[in-house]
Amino acid sequence: MSKHIVILGGGYGGLLTALTARKYLSAEEAQITLVNKTPFHQIVTELHRLAVGGLNEGNVALPLEKLLRGKDVDIRINTVEKIALDQKQVSLANGASISYDTLVIALGSETAFSAFRGSKKTASP
């Protein structure tokens, strides 16, 4: 019986985890599901170049489907609502639930606006 690996987040950590797991585990050994809120892997280290017009959006937002094509990874475009660790289950915003044997939480970072007064109004995350 194969294991089910669920990866939350399609950023650097989640994408690398999916690719590495598939490299070492066949589809018979493990089912891999990657959940991300958008269908794109965003290259955050290049966003500053996009902001000043040095790149177009296609250079910083790469389709997950293209990056994982042929890797036998199930991609779910959705938002995580709840993680029930004791039940080994992830609930998604669309009402679906995903059971897992192994869970990888790679949801990335969030901008901390509290460090500078007024930054929430004037800054972009």
Backbone bond lengths (Angstrom), bond angles and torsions (degrees), N, CA, C in turn:
res aa  C-N    CA-C-N  psi(-1)  N-CA   C-N-CA  omega(-1)  CA-C   N-CA-C  phi
1 M - - - 1.454 - - 1.526 109.39 -
2 S 1.328 116.86 131.35 1.463 120.03 -177.48 1.520 111.14 -82.18
3 K 1.317 114.45 155.71 1.462 121.11 176.50 1.517 108.97 -88.37
4 H 1.328 115.42 156.86 1.459 120.55 176.71 1.524 107.85 -113.52
5 I 1.325 115.77 116.48 1.454 122.39 177.59 1.523 107.29 -102.11
6 V 1.326 117.05 122.75 1.459 121.84 177.84 1.524 107.42 -111.37
7 I 1.319 115.31 127.30 1.460 122.43 -179.10 1.523 107.82 -115.45
8 L 1.310 116.28 121.78 1.465 121.67 178.77 1.515 108.67 -99.01
9 G 1.326 116.30 113.40 1.459 121.76 179.44 1.513 111.84 113.71
10 G 1.328 115.63 131.28 1.454 121.81 -179.58 1.513 113.30 -111.37
11 G 1.334 115.85 27.00 1.466 120.32 175.36 1.518 109.90 -83.35
12 Y 1.322 116.44 -158.35 1.461 120.55 -177.68 1.525 112.10 -57.86
13 G 1.330 116.90 -48.90 1.461 120.83 -177.66 1.515 112.93 -64.00
14 G 1.330 116.64 -46.92 1.462 120.41 -178.58 1.513 112.74 -67.10
15 L 1.320 116.89 -44.16 1.464 121.28 -179.77 1.517 111.04 -64.22
16 L 1.326 117.30 -46.36 1.465 120.96 179.42 1.528 110.94 -64.04
17 T 1.328 116.97 -37.67 1.464 120.26 177.63 1.523 110.84 -62.85
18 A 1.323 117.09 -45.74 1.468 120.94 179.75 1.531 110.84 -61.20
19 L 1.324 116.82 -47.04 1.463 120.59 -178.69 1.525 112.21 -65.75
20 T 1.326 116.62 -40.98 1.466 120.47 -179.59 1.522 111.28 -69.69
21 A 1.331 116.45 -42.53 1.474 119.28 178.39 1.523 110.36 -60.14
22 R 1.329 116.92 -42.96 1.460 119.85 -179.90 1.525 111.75 -68.11
23 K 1.308 116.89 -31.58 1.462 120.54 178.01 1.530 111.22 -61.78
24 Y 1.328 116.06 -37.38 1.464 120.42 -175.89 1.527 114.45 -101.19
25 L 1.326 117.56 -14.33 1.464 121.11 -178.98 1.519 110.22 -125.98
26 S 1.303 116.77 126.23 1.464 120.75 178.86 1.528 109.72 -73.59
27 A 1.319 115.75 168.73 1.471 120.81 178.03 1.523 111.02 -63.42
28 E 1.324 117.53 -27.93 1.465 120.90 176.73 1.527 111.57 -72.69
29 E 1.333 116.39 -29.15 1.465 120.65 -179.18 1.523 112.59 -84.22
30 A 1.331 116.86 -32.67 1.465 119.19 -175.99 1.518 111.46 -152.87
31 Q 1.318 114.80 134.32 1.464 122.08 168.16 1.524 105.63 -90.89
32 I 1.325 117.31 133.03 1.464 121.41 -178.85 1.522 108.56 -119.21
33 T 1.335 115.42 127.63 1.461 121.76 176.83 1.521 108.24 -123.02
34 L 1.326 116.36 128.28 1.458 121.93 176.72 1.527 108.13 -112.17
35 V 1.333 116.34 126.70 1.464 122.30 179.51 1.525 108.11 -110.29
36 N 1.340 116.51 126.95 1.456 120.87 177.96 1.523 108.92 -142.30
37 K 1.322 117.43 147.89 1.465 119.66 -176.84 1.523 113.05 -74.37
38 T 1.328 117.96 -18.37 1.463 121.32 176.46 1.527 108.51 -127.82
39 P 1.326 117.96 160.74 1.464 119.65 178.74 1.529 113.42 -81.86
40 F 1.318 117.04 15.06 1.459 121.17 -175.25 1.520 112.63 -124.44
41 H 1.319 114.88 148.64 1.461 122.83 166.78 1.520 105.10 -93.89
42 Q 1.309 116.92 122.03 1.461 121.10 -176.02 1.524 110.01 -98.42
43 I 1.301 116.30 127.13 1.467 121.50 178.36 1.526 107.28 -87.05
44 V 1.327 115.32 88.38 1.466 120.85 -172.15 1.527 113.26 -65.72
45 T 1.325 117.19 -25.08 1.468 119.35 179.79 1.525 112.27 -71.55
46 E 1.332 118.04 -8.99 1.461 121.55 179.62 1.530 113.05 -111.13
47 L 1.332 118.02 2.33 1.459 120.72 -177.12 1.529 112.84 -62.39
48 H 1.315 117.12 -31.78 1.469 119.29 178.66 1.525 111.07 -63.11
49 R 1.330 117.05 -34.05 1.469 120.47 178.62 1.526 111.01 -71.61
50 L 1.325 116.25 -35.22 1.462 120.34 175.72 1.527 109.73 -64.27
51 A 1.332 116.46 -41.69 1.464 121.43 -176.91 1.525 112.85 -62.62
52 V 1.314 117.29 -31.91 1.467 119.80 -178.15 1.524 112.64 -100.35
53 G 1.318 116.35 9.37 1.457 120.27 175.37 1.512 115.24 85.85
54 G 1.320 117.89 12.35 1.461 121.12 -179.31 1.516 114.33 -80.67
55 L 1.316 117.25 -16.66 1.465 122.74 -179.50 1.511 109.09 -140.75
56 N 1.328 115.95 159.55 1.461 117.76 171.18 1.526 108.60 -97.76
57 E 1.313 116.64 165.24 1.463 122.02 -173.65 1.527 112.92 -58.23
58 G 1.323 116.87 -33.63 1.462 120.54 179.94 1.515 114.12 -63.11
59 N 1.327 117.50 -18.28 1.457 121.00 178.38 1.522 113.55 -85.27
60 V 1.313 117.57 -13.72 1.466 120.08 -178.66 1.528 113.19 -119.50
61 A 1.328 117.08 -6.66 1.462 121.88 178.43 1.523 107.90 -125.72
62 L 1.334 115.84 96.91 1.458 121.42 -175.94 1.525 109.80 -97.71
63 P 1.323 118.55 131.53 1.472 121.24 -178.45 1.529 111.80 -62.04
64 L 1.327 116.36 125.44 1.467 120.72 177.69 1.522 111.02 -59.39
65 E 1.322 116.00 -37.43 1.467 119.78 -179.00 1.531 110.86 -59.92
66 K 1.305 116.62 -39.07 1.465 120.90 178.73 1.530 110.84 -70.99
67 L 1.332 117.02 -42.67 1.468 121.39 -178.73 1.523 112.37 -65.91
68 L 1.347 116.57 -30.00 1.467 120.73 -176.07 1.531 112.86 -106.95
69 R 1.319 116.87 5.78 1.469 120.95 -179.44 1.527 110.39 -57.43
70 G 1.320 115.34 132.19 1.463 121.00 178.62 1.514 114.53 79.17
71 K 1.325 117.85 3.49 1.469 121.59 -177.97 1.525 112.54 -99.24
72 D 1.320 117.24 -1.83 1.463 122.81 -179.94 1.534 111.21 57.06
73 V 1.337 115.04 50.31 1.460 122.19 176.11 1.530 106.98 -116.72
74 D 1.322 116.12 126.63 1.465 121.86 177.98 1.530 108.18 -80.91
75 I 1.325 116.80 122.98 1.468 121.38 -179.32 1.522 108.54 -104.64
76 R 1.312 116.64 126.56 1.465 122.26 176.12 1.520 108.50 -116.66
77 I 1.320 116.85 119.36 1.461 121.42 177.76 1.518 106.91 -92.68
78 N 1.331 115.35 105.75 1.450 121.04 -175.12 1.520 109.19 -169.75
79 T 1.328 115.47 174.11 1.455 122.00 178.21 1.523 109.07 -112.06
80 V 1.315 116.03 138.19 1.461 121.09 178.12 1.527 108.78 -76.59
81 E 1.320 116.20 128.28 1.461 121.86 177.84 1.524 111.49 -99.27
82 K 1.344 115.94 -37.92 1.460 119.51 -174.10 1.519 109.61 -156.34
83 I 1.324 115.26 144.31 1.460 121.74 172.91 1.523 106.79 -118.96
84 A 1.314 116.69 118.07 1.469 122.01 177.77 1.531 107.26 -102.92
85 L 1.328 116.14 91.05 1.458 120.75 -175.49 1.527 112.17 -61.15
86 D 1.338 116.54 -40.87 1.463 119.81 -178.30 1.530 112.64 -65.99
87 Q 1.316 116.96 -27.23 1.469 121.47 179.15 1.523 112.18 -99.65
88 K 1.339 117.05 -4.22 1.462 123.20 -177.23 1.528 110.25 53.09
89 Q 1.321 114.32 55.65 1.457 120.47 -176.55 1.528 110.86 -143.52
90 V 1.337 115.21 140.25 1.460 122.98 176.81 1.520 107.74 -113.52
91 S 1.332 117.03 129.48 1.464 121.81 176.85 1.518 108.76 -102.12
92 L 1.330 115.79 134.64 1.453 121.74 -178.47 1.527 110.98 -105.45
93 A 1.328 116.01 162.43 1.470 121.98 -177.01 1.523 112.84 -62.08
94 N 1.324 117.94 -27.82 1.466 120.67 -179.39 1.532 112.79 -81.97
95 G 1.344 117.13 3.48 1.456 121.56 178.75 1.517 114.46 95.91
96 A 1.313 117.12 -10.53 1.467 120.67 179.36 1.525 110.56 -75.07
97 S 1.318 115.16 153.93 1.462 121.89 174.81 1.521 108.48 -124.78
98 I 1.310 115.66 145.56 1.464 121.18 178.08 1.526 107.86 -125.13
99 S 1.314 115.89 122.97 1.470 120.79 174.35 1.523 108.51 -87.10
100 Y 1.323 116.36 151.98 1.461 119.85 -177.83 1.515 110.74 -144.68
101 D 1.321 114.84 160.05 1.467 122.19 169.18 1.521 109.68 -99.73
102 T 1.330 114.93 -37.71 1.459 121.76 177.96 1.523 108.21 -130.55
103 L 1.334 116.15 132.66 1.455 121.91 -179.94 1.521 109.73 -117.93
104 V 1.336 115.88 130.93 1.460 122.15 175.00 1.523 106.88 -116.27
105 I 1.329 116.37 120.52 1.456 121.16 178.48 1.525 107.56 -102.13
106 A 1.331 115.19 108.06 1.465 121.60 -177.20 1.521 108.36 -132.13
107 L 1.330 115.64 55.87 1.461 121.35 -172.60 1.522 114.51 -83.30
108 G 1.310 117.40 0.61 1.461 119.78 174.03 1.513 113.44 84.06
109 S 1.309 114.13 -158.23 1.458 120.64 -174.90 1.520 110.26 -116.15
110 E 1.290 114.23 169.56 1.458 121.18 177.82 1.527 107.90 -135.32
111 T 1.310 116.85 139.39 1.461 121.04 -178.66 1.528 111.05 -64.98
112 A 1.336 116.44 131.83 1.454 122.17 177.86 1.531 108.46 -93.44
113 F 1.310 116.57 98.30 1.461 120.97 -178.32 1.527 112.89 -78.63
114 S 1.325 117.72 -15.52 1.461 120.59 -173.21 1.527 113.85 -69.69
115 A 1.307 117.91 -15.49 1.466 120.33 -176.27 1.532 112.87 -69.23
116 F 1.324 117.77 -28.11 1.461 120.98 -176.47 1.522 110.66 -131.22
117 R 1.317 115.78 123.30 1.459 121.41 179.98 1.537 110.24 -57.81
118 G 1.327 116.87 130.65 1.445 122.26 177.47 1.528 115.26 85.53
119 S 1.328 117.52 -6.05 1.472 119.14 -175.21 1.526 112.91 -69.41
120 K 1.309 117.68 -27.43 1.454 119.79 179.28 1.531 111.81 -63.25
121 K 1.335 116.36 -33.44 1.462 120.77 179.57 1.508 113.54 -79.47
122 T 1.334 116.77 -30.41 1.460 119.56 -170.30 1.520 115.09 -110.98
123 A 1.316 119.21 -10.78 1.463 121.95 -176.84 1.523 111.58 -106.44
124 S 1.315 115.58 157.89 1.460 121.55 175.22 1.520 108.40 -105.25
125 P 1.334 117.77 138.33 1.482 119.43 179.18 1.500 111.73 -70.19
